[in-house]
């Protein structure tokens, strides 16, 4: 990864912790390198196939039975539909009458990579989360509509509950599992010695996993660095876990903008 000639001076040589799972972690790290930063990639969530892949395959073959297919993340798309780099690509054309709902631009890009026509994809008008999806006019009312939600084996019930209240029939499908990674002694040492300018967390579970991945002394030092998160819900958990400074900005662009403002203000 080479530094871009258009690097942002605010990010120059700043070490930034990236905790999102792969492959998204490397993608965000590349963005930081282009800005002139030094990313320290330490995934706090490992993504694994679901325990019951047959149920996922069955749901994929029944897509045409639904009016809407919701994908809570890019990982939900990759495991549910596949992509050119995976062994289980989508084995039939996307049914044109089914609207694919993506929580954000990263999920939208994954849907397009999996072969879903862009005209069939809808994303929130504002924000990149479940609340943003629920605010879309096409999701109200929902009487008689059928919805399938592809997500991890555990997840928020907000989407399904809200759509059922609006009259929809909702089916959840487990597309993947989230696992707390095992940390090697070398990685623990690298993190403990890193002179971080910022930490980034894009899921509440990542914050909670970090508590199990590292010793109290390392965590105390880490929590003195500002934590940048994309949602107020994640920010609340960070504050409860005693991160001293927490900055909330929506989406990857928001995280970058938030860090830039912070670095300029602190310089």
DANORNOR-V129353 format. One record per helix or strand of 2 or more residues. SS is the DSSP state (h for helix, s for strand). FROM is the first residue (numbers start at 1). TO is the last residue. If there is no record, write none. Layout:
# DANORNOR-V129353
ss = {SS,SS}
from = {FROM,FROM}
to = {TO,TO}
This chain:
# DANORNOR-V129353
ss = {h,s,h,s,s,h,h,s,h,s,h,h,s,h,h,s,h,s,h,s,h,h,s,h,s,h}
from = {9,15,24,38,46,53,63,68,74,99,105,118,121,130,137,146,158,169,185,196,204,216,226,232,246,251}
to = {11,18,35,41,49,61,65,71,81,102,113,120,123,134,139,152,165,179,193,201,213,222,229,240,248,266}
